[in-house]
Amino acid sequence: MAYFERIKQFGVSGFVPEGWYWLTRSEKIKKSKAYPIKFLNTELVLLRGEDNTVRAFDAYCPHMGAHLCDGTVEGNAIRCPFHFWKFNSDGKCIEIPAQTELTNIPSLRPHKIREAYGLIWLWTGEASDPEDIPVIPELKGIPLDFTLGSNFLKNCHPNVVMINAIDAQHFRSVHQLIVDLNMKVTPLSERCIQLSNTTPMPEKNPILRFAKKFYKKALTYEMTYWWGHTGSVMVGPDFLHFYIIFALRPTLEGFTEGQTILVTKKRKGLIGLIINPIILFATKLVGNYFAKGDTIIFNRINFKFNTPIRADKAIIDFVEHYEAQRPANRYMQGTNT
């Protein structure tokens, strides 16, 4: 049996793992307004109440199915545009103009939402206390500055985009990287896996020998993956690491919608005001370097991992990690229940 035939979840468009998925930019959701948004086959209505908190509910009124994005936001509640039923911030119906009796009136089903990095995120898991939004391990607990980078569409499953960043062979063939990366795999939790390069900077010429002085150990290249669809990369010399988070979500067609987030440590005072924008711009250039050359491959790839070799060990470890992820049954493609 070919390796690909043993895969049940990895790269399968019908499978959606539990986790946080980015929905849209925070700036697009204005206060006291409602907006339609779709995650796979699930239709949602987003609203930002007077308390500035974003909430999400099933999009259609349980009475006759009017889309609530056409309704009005009143405080932290929303009123249906058709018969003016009003639902509070928990989704409970609190007013029907045509009658006072509200017994046995169905509620709007809420969805778990958070805002982070200038994005609105949807939690697809069943846990009442969701996990944290991804934070780059080296920056955990540290105040951050960030800016949103590019928004992109790739004609392949998010898993294919993810393995690209740990595919040591393609760094040589596509990007002409001067180092043969060797990715050490460290599971951080059931949902999170980290892959770190262990190869030192080569000393093939005076420039590389000089550059090696800025790396105590290996050439810094570290990936951290959450739920198999959102990841971060850390690169750069010891005195200045660059950090990029790439949030990915699947489409019904099996493609990838992505949003990059450029991150750095918050620096105080005038130094921060001057230095941090420069660092974030440099981070964007680093991200553009890694993206260059891959787009044409993503546009035409027909992913089948039939013949893994020794150099694919990091990819195999990631595939096995993903195969153990729990399904987000509520949001699985082809359902809206």
C-alpha distance (Angstrom), angle and dihedral (degrees) to the residues before:
residue distance angle dihedral
M1 . . .
A2 3.81 . .
Y3 3.79 115.7 .
F4 3.80 90.9 -117.1
E5 3.79 91.4 58.2
R6 3.82 90.8 59.8
I7 3.81 91.8 57.7
K8 3.82 112.7 100.8
Q9 3.81 103.5 170.9
F10 3.80 111.3 11.5
G11 3.80 112.1 103.4
V12 3.81 91.4 -4.3
S13 3.80 109.9 137.7
G14 3.79 93.0 -153.5
F15 3.82 92.8 60.0
V16 3.82 120.9 81.9
P17 3.82 118.4 -178.5
E18 3.78 123.4 -145.9
G19 3.79 113.7 -97.0
W20 3.79 146.3 92.9
Y21 3.81 116.3 -52.8
W22 3.77 124.9 -171.7
L23 3.80 114.4 -121.2
T24 3.79 108.4 178.8
R25 3.78 144.3 -34.1
S26 3.80 114.8 -69.9
E27 3.80 92.3 -131.3
K28 3.81 90.5 65.0
I29 3.81 93.5 62.5
K30 3.80 106.2 74.8
K31 3.78 125.4 -163.7
S32 3.82 117.4 -87.3
K33 3.80 94.2 11.2
A34 3.79 134.6 107.3
Y35 3.80 125.6 -138.9
P36 3.80 135.6 -169.6
I37 3.78 117.4 -127.2
K38 3.78 133.6 166.7
F39 3.77 130.6 -146.8
L40 3.79 106.9 -168.8
N41 3.83 103.9 -56.8
T42 3.79 95.3 -19.0
E43 3.79 114.5 102.5
L44 3.80 113.4 -151.1
V45 3.76 138.2 -178.0
L46 3.81 116.7 -144.5
L47 3.78 122.3 -160.9
R48 3.78 134.7 176.2
G49 3.79 110.2 -147.0
E50 3.77 130.2 -152.6
D51 3.81 88.1 -89.7
N52 3.85 86.8 62.2
T53 3.82 91.2 -118.3
V54 3.80 117.8 135.5
R55 3.80 116.2 -134.0
A56 3.79 131.8 -176.1
F57 3.79 130.9 -154.7
D58 3.77 138.2 168.8
A59 3.78 103.3 -72.6
Y60 3.80 101.1 -126.2
C61 3.78 128.9 73.5
P62 3.83 109.6 -116.2
H63 3.81 90.1 -133.7
M64 3.83 103.4 65.8
G65 3.76 104.3 -21.6
A66 3.81 102.9 -99.4
H67 3.81 111.5 164.9
L68 3.78 108.1 -108.5
C69 3.80 94.2 -147.5
D70 3.82 85.0 80.2
G71 3.80 90.7 55.2
T72 3.78 129.6 88.0
V73 3.80 129.8 -99.4
E74 3.81 111.8 -131.6
G75 3.78 111.8 -173.1
N76 3.80 102.1 -51.5
A77 3.80 93.6 -25.8
I78 3.80 132.8 85.2
R79 3.79 129.1 -138.4
C80 3.80 122.1 -150.5
P81 3.83 113.4 -117.3
F82 3.83 93.6 -138.5
H83 3.82 110.4 52.4
F84 3.81 97.4 -0.2
W85 3.79 96.9 -115.4
K86 3.79 107.7 169.2
F87 3.81 124.1 -142.8
N88 3.80 123.4 -167.5
S89 3.81 128.9 -135.0
D90 3.82 90.4 -80.2
G91 3.81 92.6 50.4
K92 3.82 94.9 -106.3
C93 3.80 116.5 142.7
I94 3.82 107.0 -117.5
E95 3.79 102.4 167.8
I96 3.80 139.4 31.5
P97 3.83 111.6 175.3
A98 3.82 92.4 -153.4
Q99 3.83 95.0 56.4
T100 3.77 141.9 14.5
E101 3.81 98.2 -145.7
L102 3.82 109.9 93.4
T103 3.80 100.3 171.8
N104 3.81 115.1 134.6
I105 3.82 92.9 6.9
P106 3.83 107.5 145.8
S107 3.79 119.7 -119.4
L108 3.76 128.6 -131.5
R109 3.78 110.5 -99.4
P110 3.83 109.7 -118.8
H111 3.80 125.7 -142.7
K112 3.80 124.4 -148.5
I113 3.81 111.3 -106.1
R114 3.80 135.0 177.3
E115 3.78 135.4 174.2
A116 3.80 121.8 -135.2
Y117 3.81 136.4 147.7
G118 3.80 91.0 10.5
L119 3.82 91.3 -59.2
I120 3.78 136.5 105.3
W121 3.81 113.0 -127.6
L122 3.81 131.4 -159.9
W123 3.82 121.8 -148.0
T124 3.80 111.9 -143.6
G125 3.79 98.3 -175.7
E126 3.79 129.2 101.4
A127 3.82 96.9 -127.8
S128 3.80 114.2 114.6
D129 3.81 89.0 -144.2
P130 3.82 105.6 48.9
E131 3.78 123.9 -152.0
D132 3.79 120.6 -101.4
I133 3.78 123.7 -81.5
P134 3.85 106.7 -98.8
V135 3.80 116.0 -79.2
I136 3.79 122.2 -175.7
P137 3.83 103.7 -108.0
E138 3.80 95.0 -127.7
L139 3.82 89.8 53.8
K140 3.80 99.1 44.5
G141 3.81 110.5 135.4
I142 3.82 93.0 8.9
P143 3.85 121.7 116.3
L144 3.80 109.0 -109.3
D145 3.78 141.4 -152.8
F146 3.78 117.0 -154.3
T147 3.75 144.7 166.5
L148 3.77 132.0 -166.4
G149 3.78 116.6 -106.3
S150 3.77 129.1 -168.8
N151 3.78 127.3 -21.4
F152 3.80 110.9 -144.6
L153 3.78 146.3 175.0
K154 3.81 122.3 -143.6
N155 3.80 123.1 -167.6
C156 3.79 93.8 -131.0
H157 3.80 141.0 64.8
P158 3.85 117.8 -75.0
N159 3.82 89.8 -113.8
V160 3.81 90.1 62.9
V161 3.81 90.3 52.7
M162 3.81 89.2 49.2
I163 3.80 96.4 51.7
N164 3.80 89.8 49.1
A165 3.80 89.5 70.3
I166 3.82 92.4 55.1
D167 3.81 97.5 38.1
A168 3.80 101.0 115.7
Q169 3.82 92.7 -173.7
H170 3.79 95.0 58.4
F171 3.81 92.6 52.2
R172 3.80 86.5 65.7
S173 3.79 98.2 39.0
V174 3.82 102.1 38.2
H175 3.81 104.0 23.3
Q176 3.82 100.1 28.8
L177 3.80 90.5 -133.6
I178 3.79 112.2 -174.0
V179 3.83 93.5 -140.4
D180 3.80 127.7 70.8
L181 3.79 100.0 -135.5
N182 3.78 119.9 -139.7
M183 3.80 109.7 -166.2
K184 3.81 117.5 -151.4
V185 3.80 111.5 -154.6
T186 3.82 120.5 -139.9
P187 3.83 120.3 176.4
L188 3.83 107.3 -143.3
S189 3.80 94.7 -176.9
E190 3.79 140.5 -25.9
R191 3.81 87.9 -79.2
C192 3.80 101.7 35.5
I193 3.80 132.6 60.8
Q194 3.80 129.4 -180.0
L195 3.80 127.1 -154.0
S196 3.80 118.7 -167.2
N197 3.78 130.9 -177.2
T198 3.82 115.4 -120.1
T199 3.82 98.7 -175.6
P200 3.82 115.9 109.1
M201 3.78 124.1 -133.4
P202 3.83 109.2 -82.0
E203 3.81 121.0 -118.8
K204 3.79 99.8 -144.2
N205 3.80 95.4 133.3
P206 3.84 140.2 7.0
I207 3.81 92.8 -92.7
L208 3.80 92.6 55.8
R209 3.79 92.0 43.9
F210 3.81 88.6 54.2
A211 3.83 92.1 46.4
K212 3.80 90.4 52.0
K213 3.82 89.0 67.4
F214 3.82 87.7 73.0
Y215 3.81 93.8 57.4
K216 3.80 117.2 67.9
K217 3.79 93.2 -169.2
A218 3.78 129.2 -7.1
L219 3.77 128.5 0.4
T220 3.80 102.0 -85.8
Y221 3.78 112.5 -109.3
E222 3.78 116.0 136.3
M223 3.80 129.9 166.4
T224 3.79 124.9 -166.7
Y225 3.81 118.1 -168.7
W226 3.82 126.9 -164.3
W227 3.82 121.0 -163.8
G228 3.81 90.2 -18.7
H229 3.80 95.4 -80.6
T230 3.82 109.3 65.6
G231 3.79 122.0 56.0
S232 3.77 146.2 166.3
V233 3.76 133.3 -146.8
M234 3.80 127.6 -153.1
V235 3.80 118.4 -165.8
G236 3.79 138.4 154.2
P237 3.81 141.6 73.5
D238 3.79 121.9 -47.5
F239 3.81 93.7 -98.1
L240 3.83 94.8 53.3
H241 3.77 125.1 24.1
F242 3.80 120.8 -170.6
Y243 3.80 118.2 -143.7
I244 3.79 129.4 -160.0
I245 3.79 128.0 175.7
F246 3.79 116.6 -160.9
A247 3.79 113.6 -162.6
L248 3.81 113.2 -160.9
R249 3.78 134.0 -173.8
P250 3.81 131.6 -179.1
T251 3.78 125.4 -117.6
L252 3.79 127.2 -144.4
E253 3.80 88.0 -105.7
G254 3.80 91.6 58.2
F255 3.81 94.0 -105.1
T256 3.81 130.4 125.6
E257 3.79 129.3 -110.6
G258 3.78 109.4 -164.6
Q259 3.78 140.3 -175.3
T260 3.80 123.8 -168.2
I261 3.80 121.3 -146.2
L262 3.80 119.9 -160.3
V263 3.80 112.8 -150.0
T264 3.80 138.0 -174.6
K265 3.78 138.5 160.3
K266 3.79 115.2 -80.7
R267 3.80 109.7 -109.7
K268 3.77 119.8 -161.0
G269 3.78 130.7 -122.9
L270 3.77 128.2 -9.5
I271 3.81 92.2 -22.6
G272 3.77 90.4 60.4
L273 3.79 93.4 46.3
I274 3.80 90.8 53.5
I275 3.81 104.6 31.4
N276 3.80 103.3 39.8
P277 3.84 97.1 59.8
I278 3.81 87.9 50.4
I279 3.82 92.0 49.9
L280 3.80 92.3 47.4
F281 3.81 90.6 49.8
A282 3.80 90.0 49.9
T283 3.81 88.6 49.2
K284 3.80 88.8 55.1
L285 3.82 90.0 53.7
V286 3.81 90.1 50.8
G287 3.80 89.8 52.0
N288 3.80 91.8 48.5
Y289 3.80 89.8 53.5
F290 3.78 92.7 56.4
A291 3.81 92.8 44.4
K292 3.79 93.1 51.7
G293 3.77 114.2 100.1
D294 3.81 98.2 16.4
T295 3.80 101.3 80.1
I296 3.79 97.1 79.1
I297 3.82 89.7 50.9
F298 3.81 92.8 50.6
N299 3.81 90.1 49.7
R300 3.81 93.4 60.8
I301 3.80 108.2 21.4
N302 3.83 120.1 127.5
F303 3.78 97.4 -164.9
K304 3.79 116.8 -141.6
F305 3.80 117.4 149.6
N306 3.80 95.6 -155.7
T307 3.79 103.7 141.8
P308 3.80 113.2 36.0
I309 3.79 116.3 -178.0
R310 3.81 133.9 -164.9
A311 3.80 91.4 -87.5
D312 3.82 88.8 60.8
K313 3.80 94.9 64.3
A314 3.81 94.5 115.2
I315 3.80 90.2 50.8
I316 3.80 91.9 48.7
D317 3.82 90.5 50.6
F318 3.80 89.8 51.1
V319 3.80 92.2 47.9
E320 3.81 90.7 52.6
H321 3.81 90.3 47.4
Y322 3.80 90.4 52.0
E323 3.79 92.7 47.1
A324 3.83 87.5 62.4
Q325 3.83 94.6 54.6
R326 3.79 119.2 116.4
P327 3.81 118.4 -115.3
A328 3.80 121.6 -112.7
N329 3.78 92.0 -133.9
R330 3.79 93.8 -179.1
Y331 3.77 92.4 59.9
M332 3.80 102.5 32.7
Q333 3.78 112.6 138.4
G334 3.76 115.7 -92.1
T335 3.81 92.1 30.8
N336 3.77 135.1 89.7
T337 3.76 101.0 174.7
